[in-house]
Amino acid sequence: MSKKKRPAPSTRIRKTELVRNIINIFNENLEKTFNYKQVSTLLNIKSESQRIFINQILYELLDEDFLVETSRGMFKVNSRNGYITGKIERHGVKTYLIPDDGGDLVFIPEQKTNHALLNDEVKVFLYAHRKGQQPEGEVVEIIKRAKDTFVGILDVSENYAFLILDNRVMTNDIFIPKNKLKGGKTGQKAVVKLLEWEPNLKNPVGEVIDILGDKGDNTAEMHAILAEFGLPYKYPAEVEAAAAVMDAGITAQEVARRIDMRNVTTFTVDPRDAKDFDDALSLRKLENGLWEVGVHIADVTHYVRPGTIIETEAEQRATSVYLVDRTIPMLPEHLSNGICSLRPNEDKLTYSVIFQMNDNAEVIKYEIAKTVTCSNRRFAYEEAQAVIETGEGDFKEEILTLDRLAKILRKGRFDNGAIAFDRVEVRFEIDEKGKPVSVFFKEQKDSNKMIEEFMLLANKTVATHIGKVGKGQKAKTFVYRIHDVPNPEKLATFSVFIKRFGYNLKTTGKPQAVSGSINTLLDEVQGKKEQNLIETLAIRSMAKAIYSTSNMGHYGLAFDYYTHFTSPIRRYPDMMVHRLLEKYAHDGKSVSADEYEGYCEHSSAMEQLAANAERASIKYKQVEFMSERIGQVFDGVISGVTEWGIYVELVENKCEGMIPIRDLDDDYYSFDDKNYCLVGRRFHKRYQLGDELTVKVARTNLDKKQLDFVIA
């Protein structure tokens, strides 16, 4: 310990400050012992009464297990907690460790982070902690960086540059030597790789690995969002080249190995701007009086073989990413939009689930088989919807029959306890430069639900086919899409919140009773101003669906077995399912559960990243859209309340912005986290989740994707 004394206090030190200073002395000298006189000297305290006070505090810290008494009057920190590992998390400007063992959050003072960043895996030395106080520690080792590339805006000087970052990501800008700039200019968005960060240096050192373009340019901004989440924004040339030389390969020999269904009426129904059609439906009446419904899926794994660079790239990406104005496909476009896409009037290799159903939509028998199909027509959802509503149009008998069967399947699902999360999605009309010109809401109509029901049926059938085995038999390893039951505490909190709107929710009892109550609530809020808020909070009270080799069923769909089979062009788990189906169809022995669980965890993580990137692109477009509406007044609903402000969602366009707490200048407001509200100390005015509010657009910040309102 340095003998340098701490500065003499100018006034009598408060007890809380004194305790903090004493704790710091012991935490900085973990192996040393001190008596009250030595502590007083280190704190430069000479008053005898204060020295006696310090002795009293030492014994209080002994009672709290923070200190141990090694001999009479000699104290040492009780550091029995030792080292733990975990991930770094930031709440505002404060840093915490989420321990791997699931224990309490550990506070890390800013000067003790050792340059650890958000989501880094680290080793932390736990200080002895006092009863009733939050654990505290310091980072002693960065085990693994969560990311080593960062996106920001370049600020270039004559001999060096800095990458200016959003301080929610890193509070220190990255220093870039002139020879590592790659021609970057001030104001450009760039991706920079972290090279080193010496413990004694404020700024890390990095090098530019890609210039994305000028700040504000639409493509540069969309690529920046992808790069921020560690997602690819361009295809490696060698992967594109490998795909480009592939052909459809529909030879007579290949057709002979499959069921030929090219003479059966078949069509696709997709969004109007889709190019990758990975599913089609066919329908015909059989001589036995049953309906044959074919769910035909692009046979992607026939083309993408294990061990190839296309397969490796698909596995790493794990999913296509859908931003506001573009799709970043999992597979090269020659495959995703070409060979594998079930385009009309083209023969295609497919993997199909073929059902025989009666008029009550009961499945009498099914077959899972490799097929050859040819789509007769490509419908947009709007076109199929017009046929359903008018009873007129191409293939009207097939569409109307499939719609009738789908409605029976759907009713059966909900009778069995499925939950109806038909959320309204916000979409933007984008001009040729990527600028949002208007907002519209995408709703699920009968044509969407028709396709959904048959995809769900196919996915459920495939999962049951492998997962449900006879008594005493063990199911082979498979990839399931699982969804756990809701967290009871979250559901109870949600139930209390919605009571203020006059709604009730059953939170205990049989799963079917709980899900039925949730459905009743979702029906009741339709068309109400609080609809979006309550739907959002309902979803947050649910578990997230993930991929796993351990089946627990799918709560939201009320299925005991469920998987993803129907979208192999855009999801890697579907490719895994296709391969396992084919392997097991030929009596292949079960694959390694541990290996496939690793693939499942990666796919779930990449799905979450893709969803986060999609939300960020929507947020960017919302801020861009509202930047031309500064000063305009809108009606809104409070959609979130935090200690730093109120989030408000506008009724007209569902854009969400914030009223910073500093702008609520009519009182001093404090955050009541139990009741989701801010409360004024003097006048007791409350701003509560769900309250209606009229706001004015005050500021927009595209760099931070931030929209600020003031109360109108």
DARA-V578845 format. One record per residue. N is the residue number from 1. RES is the residue in one letter. PHI is phi in whole degrees, 0 to 359 (999 if undefined). Layout:
n: {N/N}
res: {RES/RES}
phi: {PHI/PHI}
//
This chain:
n: {1/2/3/4/5/6/7/8/9/10/11/12/13/14/15/16/17/18/19/20/21/22/23/24/25/26/27/28/29/30/31/32/33/34/35/36/37/38/39/40/41/42/43/44/45/46/47/48/49/50/51/52/53/54/55/56/57/58/59/60/61/62/63/64/65/66/67/68/69/70/71/72/73/74/75/76/77/78/79/80/81/82/83/84/85/86/87/88/89/90/91/92/93/94/95/96/97/98/99/100/101/102/103/104/105/106/107/108/109/110/111/112/113/114/115/116/117/118/119/120/121/122/123/124/125/126/127/128/129/130/131/132/133/134/135/136/137/138/139/140/141/142/143/144/145/146/147/148/149/150/151/152/153/154/155/156/157/158/159/160/161/162/163/164/165/166/167/168/169/170/171/172/173/174/175/176/177/178/179/180/181/182/183/184/185/186/187/188/189/190/191/192/193/194/195/196/197/198/199/200/201/202/203/204/205/206/207/208/209/210/211/212/213/214/215/216/217/218/219/220/221/222/223/224/225/226/227/228/229/230/231/232/233/234/235/236/237/238/239/240/241/242/243/244/245/246/247/248/249/250/251/252/253/254/255/256/257/258/259/260/261/262/263/264/265/266/267/268/269/270/271/272/273/274/275/276/277/278/279/280/281/282/283/284/285/286/287/288/289/290/291/292/293/294/295/296/297/298/299/300/301/302/303/304/305/306/307/308/309/310/311/312/313/314/315/316/317/318/319/320/321/322/323/324/325/326/327/328/329/330/331/332/333/334/335/336/337/338/339/340/341/342/343/344/345/346/347/348/349/350/351/352/353/354/355/356/357/358/359/360/361/362/363/364/365/366/367/368/369/370/371/372/373/374/375/376/377/378/379/380/381/382/383/384/385/386/387/388/389/390/391/392/393/394/395/396/397/398/399/400/401/402/403/404/405/406/407/408/409/410/411/412/413/414/415/416/417/418/419/420/421/422/423/424/425/426/427/428/429/430/431/432/433/434/435/436/437/438/439/440/441/442/443/444/445/446/447/448/449/450/451/452/453/454/455/456/457/458/459/460/461/462/463/464/465/466/467/468/469/470/471/472/473/474/475/476/477/478/479/480/481/482/483/484/485/486/487/488/489/490/491/492/493/494/495/496/497/498/499/500/501/502/503/504/505/506/507/508/509/510/511/512/513/514/515/516/517/518/519/520/521/522/523/524/525/526/527/528/529/530/531/532/533/534/535/536/537/538/539/540/541/542/543/544/545/546/547/548/549/550/551/552/553/554/555/556/557/558/559/560/561/562/563/564/565/566/567/568/569/570/571/572/573/574/575/576/577/578/579/580/581/582/583/584/585/586/587/588/589/590/591/592/593/594/595/596/597/598/599/600/601/602/603/604/605/606/607/608/609/610/611/612/613/614/615/616/617/618/619/620/621/622/623/624/625/626/627/628/629/630/631/632/633/634/635/636/637/638/639/640/641/642/643/644/645/646/647/648/649/650/651/652/653/654/655/656/657/658/659/660/661/662/663/664/665/666/667/668/669/670/671/672/673/674/675/676/677/678/679/680/681/682/683/684/685/686/687/688/689/690/691/692/693/694/695/696/697/698/699/700/701/702/703/704/705/706/707/708/709/710/711/712}
res: {M/S/K/K/K/R/P/A/P/S/T/R/I/R/K/T/E/L/V/R/N/I/I/N/I/F/N/E/N/L/E/K/T/F/N/Y/K/Q/V/S/T/L/L/N/I/K/S/E/S/Q/R/I/F/I/N/Q/I/L/Y/E/L/L/D/E/D/F/L/V/E/T/S/R/G/M/F/K/V/N/S/R/N/G/Y/I/T/G/K/I/E/R/H/G/V/K/T/Y/L/I/P/D/D/G/G/D/L/V/F/I/P/E/Q/K/T/N/H/A/L/L/N/D/E/V/K/V/F/L/Y/A/H/R/K/G/Q/Q/P/E/G/E/V/V/E/I/I/K/R/A/K/D/T/F/V/G/I/L/D/V/S/E/N/Y/A/F/L/I/L/D/N/R/V/M/T/N/D/I/F/I/P/K/N/K/L/K/G/G/K/T/G/Q/K/A/V/V/K/L/L/E/W/E/P/N/L/K/N/P/V/G/E/V/I/D/I/L/G/D/K/G/D/N/T/A/E/M/H/A/I/L/A/E/F/G/L/P/Y/K/Y/P/A/E/V/E/A/A/A/A/V/M/D/A/G/I/T/A/Q/E/V/A/R/R/I/D/M/R/N/V/T/T/F/T/V/D/P/R/D/A/K/D/F/D/D/A/L/S/L/R/K/L/E/N/G/L/W/E/V/G/V/H/I/A/D/V/T/H/Y/V/R/P/G/T/I/I/E/T/E/A/E/Q/R/A/T/S/V/Y/L/V/D/R/T/I/P/M/L/P/E/H/L/S/N/G/I/C/S/L/R/P/N/E/D/K/L/T/Y/S/V/I/F/Q/M/N/D/N/A/E/V/I/K/Y/E/I/A/K/T/V/T/C/S/N/R/R/F/A/Y/E/E/A/Q/A/V/I/E/T/G/E/G/D/F/K/E/E/I/L/T/L/D/R/L/A/K/I/L/R/K/G/R/F/D/N/G/A/I/A/F/D/R/V/E/V/R/F/E/I/D/E/K/G/K/P/V/S/V/F/F/K/E/Q/K/D/S/N/K/M/I/E/E/F/M/L/L/A/N/K/T/V/A/T/H/I/G/K/V/G/K/G/Q/K/A/K/T/F/V/Y/R/I/H/D/V/P/N/P/E/K/L/A/T/F/S/V/F/I/K/R/F/G/Y/N/L/K/T/T/G/K/P/Q/A/V/S/G/S/I/N/T/L/L/D/E/V/Q/G/K/K/E/Q/N/L/I/E/T/L/A/I/R/S/M/A/K/A/I/Y/S/T/S/N/M/G/H/Y/G/L/A/F/D/Y/Y/T/H/F/T/S/P/I/R/R/Y/P/D/M/M/V/H/R/L/L/E/K/Y/A/H/D/G/K/S/V/S/A/D/E/Y/E/G/Y/C/E/H/S/S/A/M/E/Q/L/A/A/N/A/E/R/A/S/I/K/Y/K/Q/V/E/F/M/S/E/R/I/G/Q/V/F/D/G/V/I/S/G/V/T/E/W/G/I/Y/V/E/L/V/E/N/K/C/E/G/M/I/P/I/R/D/L/D/D/D/Y/Y/S/F/D/D/K/N/Y/C/L/V/G/R/R/F/H/K/R/Y/Q/L/G/D/E/L/T/V/K/V/A/R/T/N/L/D/K/K/Q/L/D/F/V/I/A}
phi: {999/298/278/297/276/284/299/294/289/281/224/298/282/291/300/301/292/297/300/300/295/295/300/299/301/290/292/275/223/296/259/262/248/220/256/294/291/295/296/300/297/297/268/58/254/250/297/296/295/288/296/296/298/297/300/297/297/301/288/295/293/294/297/275/70/286/244/241/262/284/207/307/80/252/238/219/296/271/263/292/288/65/254/224/242/175/245/277/227/241/246/66/262/261/249/224/254/265/295/297/277/81/286/296/302/249/285/243/302/306/283/247/279/55/66/289/242/312/70/296/273/223/251/236/271/275/291/301/242/279/302/80/253/290/302/221/196/226/286/253/203/265/287/206/291/294/206/239/239/224/248/195/248/282/234/257/256/295/246/199/211/233/264/275/249/292/291/286/270/207/278/248/287/264/282/235/299/305/282/246/270/57/79/293/237/305/91/273/276/218/255/238/264/287/262/202/210/296/305/269/257/291/251/286/249/217/227/287/252/199/262/275/135/287/304/95/292/301/296/300/291/293/294/297/298/299/296/302/266/71/261/290/239/210/265/302/301/291/286/301/294/296/288/299/273/279/236/296/60/268/268/300/295/291/298/297/279/237/279/271/243/290/265/261/303/221/208/250/227/215/303/297/259/287/236/258/261/259/220/219/244/233/210/205/270/270/296/280/89/271/271/260/252/256/256/252/239/308/274/298/288/294/262/266/260/304/89/272/290/292/298/300/295/296/298/294/290/68/200/284/244/249/271/307/241/198/245/253/287/289/249/305/299/300/272/293/256/243/307/273/289/279/285/295/61/230/294/223/275/226/243/233/248/249/257/251/234/270/292/265/63/274/279/276/202/216/219/253/209/282/223/239/228/215/288/276/201/254/260/278/305/296/291/294/297/298/296/297/283/258/75/233/131/303/51/296/294/296/295/293/294/297/297/296/296/297/294/292/300/295/299/299/297/289/298/272/113/291/251/266/269/267/280/284/258/275/229/244/277/247/277/295/264/86/275/285/252/199/247/223/248/264/245/283/247/301/295/297/292/299/297/303/298/284/292/299/298/296/298/297/297/297/295/293/304/268/280/267/239/292/300/85/264/251/292/286/302/213/259/249/258/245/215/284/295/296/292/302/295/297/294/295/298/298/299/296/298/287/299/291/264/90/255/240/219/279/246/229/112/293/309/295/291/293/295/297/293/297/297/299/300/296/292/295/274/305/80/275/297/269/305/297/298/291/298/298/292/297/296/295/280/269/288/270/285/222/263/199/274/264/278/231/84/238/299/298/264/60/247/284/226/206/214/243/239/264/223/288/292/241/223/293/305/296/296/299/298/302/295/293/302/295/298/288/295/255/59/291/286/297/278/291/294/298/298/287/296/299/298/296/298/297/296/296/295/291/298/294/299/298/295/297/294/299/297/296/291/294/298/300/291/298/295/298/297/281/295/266/236/297/93/281/251/222/275/214/232/292/255/194/228/226/290/256/162/246/266/234/257/285/292/294/227/62/287/246/224/233/258/299/299/293/274/271/262/272/191/260/258/238/268/254/287/286/249/51/209/257/235/285/287/277/257/61/291/242/246/241/310/95/294/279/210/259/233/243/287/257/213/229/225/292/300/261/52/241/237/249/247/233/290/280}
//
